[in-house]
Amino acid sequence: GQWCTRVPLICFGTVEWHLPDRCLRQFGREQCIPLEVPDSQRAFHGRDGRQGTRDWPTKLKEFIAIWENRQLQDIVTPNQVG
């Protein structure tokens, strides 16, 4: 399902990662060792969008590319046993 996809969530200049591999047991899946948290360019956080660039598609193109290929980012684990 979509909930099992490790992708950046983008809202204007803010990027937050959806990291389902950190809570798989909550969804009845076998918990694996989570992957490292990707860098979401924390420089974007805390800004209100009034200053600087507003050309977000150019500035966030690497995150947009990951989102557009989100079907390749699915976390596949077996169902939890016991």
CORQUI-V51435 format. One record per pair of residues at least 6 apart in sequence whose ideal C-beta (glycine too) atoms are under 6 Angstrom apart, sorted by the first residue. I is the first residue (numbers start at 1). GAP is how many residues later the second one is. If there is no record, write none. Layout:
# CORQUI-V51435
i = (I & I)
gap = (GAP & GAP)
This chain:
# CORQUI-V51435
i = (3 & 4 & 4 & 4 & 5 & 5 & 5 & 6 & 6 & 7 & 7 & 7 & 7 & 8 & 8 & 8 & 8 & 9 & 9 & 10 & 12 & 12 & 13 & 13 & 13 & 14 & 15 & 15 & 17 & 17 & 20 & 21 & 21 & 21 & 22 & 24 & 24 & 25 & 28 & 28 & 29 & 29 & 30 & 30 & 30 & 32 & 53)
gap = (17 & 16 & 70 & 71 & 65 & 68 & 69 & 67 & 69 & 11 & 60 & 63 & 66 & 7 & 9 & 55 & 58 & 7 & 9 & 53 & 37 & 44 & 31 & 36 & 43 & 30 & 25 & 48 & 21 & 23 & 55 & 13 & 14 & 54 & 12 & 7 & 53 & 6 & 51 & 52 & 48 & 51 & 47 & 48 & 50 & 45 & 6)
